[in-house]
Amino acid sequence: MDGKQKVAGPREMQRGITSAEMGQIQKLLKEQRKSIIDSMKNNLPAYLNYKFSITASERQLNQIRLALIEFDQSPISESLCEATKRNPAHGFNVFYQEVNRIIGATLKLSPQF
């Protein structure tokens, strides 16, 4: 033998993130998402005018708020946590993209804003 032996032991986590880190990142992402959504719900008419150049009806505003609440209650994926660990702004960007997708789908707008 060449003097080097492999030591048998637990496998490294393939995803490169420990469960403790995962929990911390998920918690931070949930807080970040909630903050974005709360701000969005409070300023929804202004955001719709800015981003989509529309004035929504009260019914549309309520539908969008409900869709945003559902999004806020959805789980945070492990892949989002992993990507956020590599690039902390990733979660923020993903949340805004998803908010815009939700609004567009609710208003039945084309995907090109």
DSSP file (Angstrom, degrees, kcal/mol; ACC not computed):
  #  RESIDUE AA STRUCTURE BP1 BP2  ACC     N-H-->O    O-->H-N    N-H-->O    O-->H-N    TCO  KAPPA ALPHA  PHI   PSI    X-CA   Y-CA   Z-CA
    1    1 A M              0   0    0      0, 0.0     4,-0.1     0, 0.0     0, 0.0   0.000 360.0 360.0 360.0 160.5    0.0    0.0    0.0
    2    2 A D        -     0   0    0      2,-0.3     3,-0.1     1,-0.0     0, 0.0   0.319 360.0-103.3 -90.2   8.2    1.1    3.6   -0.4
    3    3 A G  S    S+     0   0    0      1,-0.2     2,-0.6     0, 0.0    -1,-0.0   0.328  92.0 108.6  89.2  -8.6    0.4    4.5    3.2
    4    4 A K        +     0   0    0      2,-0.0     2,-0.4     0, 0.0    -2,-0.3  -0.900  44.1 178.4-105.4 123.1   -2.8    6.3    2.4
    5    5 A Q        -     0   0    0     -2,-0.6     2,-0.4    -3,-0.1     0, 0.0  -0.947  29.3-121.6-122.1 144.2   -6.0    4.6    3.5
    6    6 A K        -     0   0    0     -2,-0.4     2,-0.5     1,-0.0    -2,-0.0  -0.683  27.1-135.7 -80.6 134.5   -9.5    5.8    3.1
    7    7 A V        -     0   0    0     -2,-0.4     2,-0.3     1,-0.0    -1,-0.0  -0.794  15.3-128.5 -92.6 127.5  -11.2    6.0    6.4
    8    8 A A        +     0   0    0     -2,-0.5     3,-0.0     3,-0.0    -1,-0.0  -0.590  52.7 127.7 -74.4 133.3  -14.7    4.6    6.5
    9    9 A G        -     0   0    0     -2,-0.3     3,-0.1     3,-0.0     0, 0.0  -0.946  60.1 -42.2-166.8-176.4  -17.1    7.2    7.9
   10   10 A P        -     0   0    0      0, 0.0     2,-0.1     0, 0.0     3,-0.1  -0.302  65.4-106.1 -62.9 145.8  -20.3    9.0    7.3
   11   11 A R        -     0   0    0      1,-0.1     2,-0.1    -3,-0.0     3,-0.0  -0.382  35.5-106.8 -68.7 147.1  -20.9   10.2    3.8
   12   12 A E        -     0   0    0      1,-0.1     2,-0.4    -3,-0.1    -1,-0.1  -0.452  44.4 -94.4 -69.1 149.7  -20.5   13.9    3.3
   13   13 A M    >   -     0   0    0      1,-0.2     3,-1.2    -2,-0.1    -1,-0.1  -0.534  32.0-146.1 -67.2 124.0  -23.8   15.6    2.7
   14   14 A Q  T 3  S+     0   0    0     -2,-0.4    -1,-0.2     1,-0.3    -2,-0.1   0.829  95.5  56.0 -63.6 -32.3  -24.3   15.7   -1.0
   15   15 A R  T 3  S-     0   0    0      2,-0.2    -1,-0.3     1,-0.1     3,-0.1   0.611 104.1-129.1 -80.5  -9.6  -26.0   19.1   -1.0
   16   16 A G  S <  S+     0   0    0     -3,-1.2     2,-0.4     1,-0.2    -2,-0.1   0.727  74.7  99.1  74.5  22.0  -23.2   20.8    0.9
   17   17 A I        -     0   0    0      4,-0.0    -2,-0.2    68,-0.0    -1,-0.2  -0.994  67.6-129.4-143.3 132.4  -25.4   22.2    3.6
   18   18 A T     >  -     0   0    0     -2,-0.4     4,-2.6     1,-0.1     5,-0.1  -0.342  26.0-113.8 -78.6 163.2  -25.9   20.9    7.1
   19   19 A S  H  > S+     0   0    0      2,-0.2     4,-2.3     1,-0.2     5,-0.1   0.854 118.6  53.9 -65.5 -33.2  -29.4   20.5    8.6
   20   20 A A  H  > S+     0   0    0      2,-0.2     4,-2.1     1,-0.2    -1,-0.2   0.927 110.6  45.8 -65.5 -44.1  -28.7   23.2   11.1
   21   21 A E  H  > S+     0   0    0      2,-0.2     4,-3.0     1,-0.2     5,-0.3   0.909 110.5  54.6 -62.5 -41.5  -27.7   25.6    8.3
   22   22 A M  H  X S+     0   0    0     -4,-2.6     4,-2.9     1,-0.2     5,-0.2   0.926 108.7  47.9 -57.9 -46.6  -30.8   24.5    6.4
   23   23 A G  H  X S+     0   0    0     -4,-2.3     4,-2.1     2,-0.2    -1,-0.2   0.905 113.4  47.4 -62.7 -42.0  -33.0   25.4    9.3
   24   24 A Q  H  X S+     0   0    0     -4,-2.1     4,-2.4     2,-0.2    -2,-0.2   0.920 114.1  46.3 -65.3 -44.3  -31.4   28.8    9.8
   25   25 A I  H  X S+     0   0    0     -4,-3.0     4,-2.9     2,-0.2     5,-0.2   0.917 111.7  51.4 -66.7 -42.9  -31.6   29.6    6.1
   26   26 A Q  H  X S+     0   0    0     -4,-2.9     4,-2.6    -5,-0.3    -1,-0.2   0.913 110.3  49.8 -59.6 -41.9  -35.2   28.5    5.8
   27   27 A K  H  X S+     0   0    0     -4,-2.1     4,-2.1    -5,-0.2    -2,-0.2   0.936 112.9  46.0 -62.4 -46.6  -36.1   30.7    8.8
   28   28 A L  H  X S+     0   0    0     -4,-2.4     4,-2.5     1,-0.2    -2,-0.2   0.900 113.1  49.9 -63.5 -41.0  -34.4   33.7    7.3
   29   29 A L  H  X S+     0   0    0     -4,-2.9     4,-3.1     2,-0.2     5,-0.2   0.893 109.0  51.8 -66.1 -39.1  -36.0   33.1    3.9
   30   30 A K  H  X S+     0   0    0     -4,-2.6     4,-2.5    -5,-0.2    -1,-0.2   0.917 112.0  46.8 -61.9 -42.3  -39.4   32.8    5.5
   31   31 A E  H  X S+     0   0    0     -4,-2.1     4,-2.3     2,-0.2    -2,-0.2   0.907 113.6  48.2 -64.9 -41.9  -38.9   36.1    7.3
   32   32 A Q  H  X S+     0   0    0     -4,-2.5     4,-2.3     2,-0.2    -2,-0.2   0.931 112.9  47.5 -64.2 -46.3  -37.6   37.7    4.1
   33   33 A R  H  X S+     0   0    0     -4,-3.1     4,-2.8     1,-0.2     5,-0.2   0.919 111.8  50.6 -61.9 -43.9  -40.6   36.4    2.1
   34   34 A K  H  X S+     0   0    0     -4,-2.5     4,-3.1    -5,-0.2     5,-0.3   0.914 109.9  50.3 -60.6 -43.5  -43.1   37.5    4.7
   35   35 A S  H  X S+     0   0    0     -4,-2.3     4,-2.2     2,-0.2    -1,-0.2   0.921 112.3  46.8 -60.8 -45.2  -41.6   41.0    4.8
   36   36 A I  H  X S+     0   0    0     -4,-2.3     4,-2.4     2,-0.2    -2,-0.2   0.934 115.8  45.0 -61.9 -47.2  -41.7   41.3    1.0
   37   37 A I  H  X S+     0   0    0     -4,-2.8     4,-3.0     2,-0.2     5,-0.2   0.906 112.0  50.8 -68.4 -41.9  -45.3   40.0    0.9
   38   38 A D  H  X S+     0   0    0     -4,-3.1     4,-2.0    -5,-0.2    -1,-0.2   0.933 113.4  46.0 -60.6 -45.1  -46.5   42.2    3.8
   39   39 A S  H  X S+     0   0    0     -4,-2.2     4,-1.5    -5,-0.3    -2,-0.2   0.912 113.3  50.3 -62.0 -42.7  -45.0   45.3    2.1
   40   40 A M  H  < S+     0   0    0     -4,-2.4     3,-0.2     1,-0.2    -2,-0.2   0.922 109.5  49.6 -63.0 -45.7  -46.5   44.3   -1.2
   41   41 A K  H >< S+     0   0    0     -4,-3.0     3,-0.7     1,-0.2    -1,-0.2   0.886 112.0  49.0 -62.5 -38.1  -50.0   43.8    0.3
   42   42 A N  H 3< S+     0   0    0     -4,-2.0    -1,-0.2     1,-0.2    -2,-0.2   0.775 124.3  29.6 -72.1 -26.9  -49.9   47.2    2.0
   43   43 A N  T 3X S+     0   0    0     -4,-1.5     4,-2.4    -3,-0.2    -1,-0.2  -0.004  81.0 129.0-120.7  27.1  -48.7   49.0   -1.2
   44   44 A L  H <>  +     0   0    0     -3,-0.7     4,-2.8     1,-0.2     5,-0.3   0.887  69.5  51.3 -58.3 -48.0  -50.4   46.8   -3.8
   45   45 A P  H  > S+     0   0    0      0, 0.0     4,-2.0     0, 0.0    -1,-0.2   0.919 113.6  45.9 -57.7 -41.8  -52.2   49.4   -5.9
   46   46 A A  H  > S+     0   0    0     -3,-0.2     4,-2.5     2,-0.2    -2,-0.2   0.907 113.3  49.4 -66.4 -41.1  -48.9   51.5   -6.2
   47   47 A Y  H  X>S+     0   0    0     -4,-2.4     4,-3.5    -7,-0.2     5,-0.5   0.914 110.4  50.5 -65.0 -41.9  -46.9   48.4   -7.1
   48   48 A L  I  X>S+     0   0    0     -4,-2.8     4,-1.8     1,-0.2     6,-1.2   0.899 112.2  47.4 -62.6 -40.2  -49.4   47.3   -9.8
   49   49 A N  I  X5S+     0   0    0     -4,-2.0     4,-0.7    -5,-0.3    -1,-0.2   0.915 117.9  42.4 -66.1 -42.6  -49.3   50.8  -11.3
   50   50 A Y  I  <5S+     0   0    0     -4,-2.5    -2,-0.2    -5,-0.2    -3,-0.2   0.954 127.1  27.3 -67.6 -52.6  -45.5   50.8  -11.2
   51   51 A K  I  <5S+     0   0    0     -4,-3.5    -3,-0.2    -5,-0.2    -2,-0.2   0.848 137.1  23.2 -84.6 -36.0  -44.8   47.3  -12.4
   52   52 A F  I  <<S-     0   0    0     -4,-1.8    -3,-0.2    -5,-0.5    -2,-0.1   0.462  91.6-129.7-113.5  -4.2  -47.8   46.5  -14.5
   53   53 A S     << +     0   0    0     -4,-0.7     2,-0.3    -5,-0.6    -4,-0.3   0.888  68.1 117.0  54.2  43.9  -49.1   49.9  -15.5
   54   54 A I        -     0   0    0     -6,-1.2     2,-0.6    -9,-0.1    -1,-0.2  -0.932  63.3-136.9-135.5 160.2  -52.6   49.1  -14.4
   55   55 A T        -     0   0    0     -2,-0.3     2,-0.2    -3,-0.1    -9,-0.1  -0.974  32.4-149.3-114.3 113.3  -55.2   50.1  -11.9
   56   56 A A        -     0   0    0     -2,-0.6     2,-0.1   -11,-0.1    -7,-0.0  -0.485  12.3-115.8 -85.7 151.4  -56.7   47.0  -10.4
   57   57 A S     >  -     0   0    0     -2,-0.2     4,-2.5     1,-0.1     5,-0.2  -0.332  32.3-105.9 -74.1 165.7  -60.3   46.7   -9.1
   58   58 A E  H  > S+     0   0    0      1,-0.2     4,-2.4     2,-0.2     5,-0.2   0.884 123.2  54.2 -60.7 -37.9  -60.9   46.0   -5.5
   59   59 A R  H  > S+     0   0    0      2,-0.2     4,-2.2     1,-0.2    -1,-0.2   0.925 109.2  46.8 -61.8 -45.4  -61.9   42.4   -6.5
   60   60 A Q  H  > S+     0   0    0      2,-0.2     4,-2.6     1,-0.2    -2,-0.2   0.906 110.5  53.0 -63.6 -41.8  -58.6   42.0   -8.3
   61   61 A L  H  X S+     0   0    0     -4,-2.5     4,-2.5     1,-0.2    -2,-0.2   0.917 110.1  47.9 -60.0 -43.3  -56.7   43.4   -5.3
   62   62 A N  H  X S+     0   0    0     -4,-2.4     4,-2.3     2,-0.2    -1,-0.2   0.897 111.0  50.6 -64.8 -40.4  -58.3   41.0   -3.0
   63   63 A Q  H  X S+     0   0    0     -4,-2.2     4,-2.1     2,-0.2    -2,-0.2   0.908 111.9  47.7 -63.7 -41.7  -57.6   38.0   -5.3
   64   64 A I  H  X S+     0   0    0     -4,-2.6     4,-2.5     2,-0.2    -2,-0.2   0.925 110.3  51.8 -65.8 -44.0  -54.0   39.0   -5.5
   65   65 A R  H  X S+     0   0    0     -4,-2.5     4,-2.2     1,-0.2    -2,-0.2   0.911 110.1  49.4 -59.3 -42.3  -53.7   39.4   -1.7
   66   66 A L  H  X S+     0   0    0     -4,-2.3     4,-2.1     1,-0.2    -1,-0.2   0.911 110.8  49.6 -63.5 -41.7  -55.2   36.0   -1.2
   67   67 A A  H  X S+     0   0    0     -4,-2.1     4,-2.2     1,-0.2    -2,-0.2   0.881 110.5  50.7 -64.6 -37.6  -52.7   34.5   -3.7
   68   68 A L  H  X S+     0   0    0     -4,-2.5     4,-2.4     2,-0.2    -1,-0.2   0.874 107.4  53.1 -68.5 -36.3  -49.8   36.2   -1.9
   69   69 A I  H  X S+     0   0    0     -4,-2.2     4,-1.4     2,-0.2    -2,-0.2   0.918 108.8  49.9 -62.7 -43.1  -51.0   34.8    1.4
   70   70 A E  H  X S+     0   0    0     -4,-2.1     4,-0.5     1,-0.2     3,-0.3   0.925 111.0  49.3 -60.0 -44.4  -51.0   31.3   -0.1
   71   71 A F  H >< S+     0   0    0     -4,-2.2     3,-1.2     1,-0.2    -2,-0.2   0.905 107.7  54.4 -61.4 -41.5  -47.5   31.9   -1.4
   72   72 A D  H 3< S+     0   0    0     -4,-2.4    -1,-0.2     1,-0.3    -2,-0.2   0.805 109.1  49.0 -62.7 -29.1  -46.3   33.2    2.0
   73   73 A Q  H 3< S+     0   0    0     -4,-1.4    -1,-0.3    -3,-0.3    -2,-0.2   0.489  89.3 105.4 -90.6  -3.7  -47.6   29.9    3.6
   74   74 A S  S << S-     0   0    0     -3,-1.2    -3,-0.0    -4,-0.5     2,-0.0  -0.393  79.3 -96.9 -76.3 155.7  -45.9   27.6    1.1
   75   75 A P        -     0   0    0      0, 0.0     2,-0.6     0, 0.0    -1,-0.1  -0.287  29.7-118.8 -70.6 157.0  -42.7   25.7    2.1
   76   76 A I        -     0   0    0      4,-0.0   -50,-0.1     3,-0.0     2,-0.1  -0.861  34.2-128.2 -94.2 124.0  -39.2   26.9    1.4
   77   77 A S     >  -     0   0    0     -2,-0.6     4,-1.7     1,-0.1     5,-0.1  -0.336   8.0-126.6 -75.7 154.4  -37.4   24.4   -0.8
   78   78 A E  H  > S+     0   0    0      1,-0.2     4,-2.6     2,-0.2     5,-0.2   0.868 111.1  57.9 -64.1 -37.0  -34.0   22.9    0.0
   79   79 A S  H  > S+     0   0    0      1,-0.2     4,-2.3     2,-0.2    -1,-0.2   0.871 105.0  50.4 -64.8 -34.6  -32.8   24.0   -3.5
   80   80 A L  H  > S+     0   0    0      2,-0.2     4,-2.3     1,-0.2    -1,-0.2   0.902 110.5  50.1 -67.0 -40.1  -33.7   27.6   -2.7
   81   81 A C  H  X S+     0   0    0     -4,-1.7     4,-2.0     2,-0.2    -2,-0.2   0.919 111.3  48.3 -62.2 -44.0  -31.8   27.3    0.6
   82   82 A E  H  X S+     0   0    0     -4,-2.6     4,-1.5     1,-0.2    -2,-0.2   0.926 113.3  46.4 -63.5 -45.2  -28.7   25.9   -1.1
   83   83 A A  H  X S+     0   0    0     -4,-2.3     4,-2.2     1,-0.2     7,-0.2   0.869 111.7  52.3 -65.8 -35.9  -28.8   28.6   -3.8
   84   84 A T  H  < S+     0   0    0     -4,-2.3    -1,-0.2     2,-0.2    -2,-0.2   0.835 103.9  56.6 -69.8 -33.0  -29.2   31.3   -1.2
   85   85 A K  H  < S+     0   0    0     -4,-2.0    -1,-0.2     1,-0.2    -2,-0.2   0.903 112.4  42.2 -64.0 -38.8  -26.2   30.0    0.8
   86   86 A R  H  < S+     0   0    0     -4,-1.5    -2,-0.2     1,-0.3    -1,-0.2   0.860 134.8  17.4 -73.5 -36.0  -24.1   30.5   -2.4
   87   87 A N    ><  -     0   0    0     -4,-2.2     3,-2.5    -5,-0.1     4,-0.4  -0.851  68.1-159.8-140.8  99.0  -25.7   33.8   -3.2
   88   88 A P  T 3  S+     0   0    0      0, 0.0     4,-0.5     0, 0.0     3,-0.4   0.727  91.5  57.8 -55.7 -25.3  -27.6   35.6   -0.4
   89   89 A A  T 3> S+     0   0    0      1,-0.2     4,-2.3     2,-0.1     5,-0.2   0.594  84.2  86.8 -79.5  -9.6  -29.6   37.8   -2.8
   90   90 A H  H <> S+     0   0    0     -3,-2.5     4,-2.7    -7,-0.2     5,-0.2   0.921  86.5  48.2 -58.8 -48.9  -30.9   34.7   -4.6
   91   91 A G  H  > S+     0   0    0     -4,-0.4     4,-2.7    -3,-0.4    -1,-0.2   0.916 110.5  52.1 -59.3 -44.7  -33.9   34.2   -2.3
   92   92 A F  H  > S+     0   0    0     -4,-0.5     4,-2.0     1,-0.2    -1,-0.2   0.928 112.2  45.9 -55.9 -48.6  -34.9   37.9   -2.6
   93   93 A N  H  X S+     0   0    0     -4,-2.3     4,-2.3     1,-0.2    -2,-0.2   0.905 112.2  50.6 -63.5 -43.1  -34.8   37.7   -6.4
   94   94 A V  H  X S+     0   0    0     -4,-2.7     4,-2.5     1,-0.2    -1,-0.2   0.907 108.6  52.5 -62.7 -41.6  -36.8   34.5   -6.5
   95   95 A F  H  X S+     0   0    0     -4,-2.7     4,-2.5     1,-0.2    -1,-0.2   0.916 110.6  46.6 -63.5 -42.9  -39.5   35.9   -4.2
   96   96 A Y  H  X S+     0   0    0     -4,-2.0     4,-2.4     2,-0.2    -1,-0.2   0.898 111.9  51.2 -66.6 -38.8  -40.0   39.0   -6.4
   97   97 A Q  H  X S+     0   0    0     -4,-2.3     4,-2.1     2,-0.2    -2,-0.2   0.919 112.5  46.5 -61.6 -42.8  -40.1   36.8   -9.5
   98   98 A E  H  X S+     0   0    0     -4,-2.5     4,-2.8     2,-0.2    -2,-0.2   0.890 110.4  52.6 -68.3 -39.6  -42.7   34.6   -7.9
   99   99 A V  H  X S+     0   0    0     -4,-2.5     4,-2.6     1,-0.2     5,-0.2   0.932 111.3  47.1 -60.3 -45.1  -44.7   37.6   -6.7
  100  100 A N  H  X S+     0   0    0     -4,-2.4     4,-2.6     2,-0.2    -2,-0.2   0.883 112.1  50.1 -64.6 -37.9  -44.8   39.0  -10.2
  101  101 A R  H  X S+     0   0    0     -4,-2.1     4,-2.7     2,-0.2     5,-0.2   0.928 111.5  48.7 -64.5 -44.5  -45.7   35.6  -11.7
  102  102 A I  H  X S+     0   0    0     -4,-2.8     4,-2.6     2,-0.2    -2,-0.2   0.927 113.2  46.7 -61.1 -46.7  -48.6   35.3   -9.1
  103  103 A I  H  X S+     0   0    0     -4,-2.6     4,-2.6     2,-0.2     5,-0.2   0.937 113.1  49.2 -62.1 -46.5  -49.8   38.8   -9.9
  104  104 A G  H  X>S+     0   0    0     -4,-2.6     5,-2.9     1,-0.2     4,-0.6   0.911 113.1  46.5 -59.4 -43.8  -49.6   38.2  -13.6
  105  105 A A  H  <5S+     0   0    0     -4,-2.7     3,-0.4     3,-0.2    -1,-0.2   0.897 112.4  50.4 -66.6 -39.8  -51.5   34.9  -13.4
  106  106 A T  H  <5S+     0   0    0     -4,-2.6    -2,-0.2     1,-0.2    -1,-0.2   0.894 116.5  40.4 -65.6 -39.7  -54.1   36.5  -11.1
  107  107 A L  H  <5S-     0   0    0     -4,-2.6    -1,-0.2    -5,-0.2    -2,-0.2   0.514 110.0-125.6 -84.9  -5.0  -54.7   39.4  -13.5
  108  108 A K  T  <5 +     0   0    0     -4,-0.6    -3,-0.2    -3,-0.4     2,-0.2   0.884  54.7 157.3  58.5  41.5  -54.4   37.0  -16.5
  109  109 A L      < -     0   0    0     -5,-2.9    -1,-0.2    -6,-0.2     4,-0.1  -0.542  50.1 -94.6 -88.1 160.2  -51.7   39.1  -18.0
  110  110 A S        -     0   0    0      2,-0.2    -1,-0.1    -2,-0.2    -5,-0.0  -0.380  38.4-109.9 -67.7 156.4  -49.2   37.7  -20.5
  111  111 A P  S    S+     0   0    0      0, 0.0     2,-0.8     0, 0.0    -1,-0.1   0.669 101.9  83.3 -65.6 -15.1  -45.9   36.6  -19.0
  112  112 A Q              0   0    0      1,-0.1    -2,-0.2    -8,-0.1     0, 0.0  -0.812 360.0 360.0 -93.2 113.9  -44.1   39.5  -20.6
  113  113 A F              0   0    0     -2,-0.8    -1,-0.1    -4,-0.1    -3,-0.0   0.435 360.0 360.0 -89.4 360.0  -44.6   42.5  -18.3
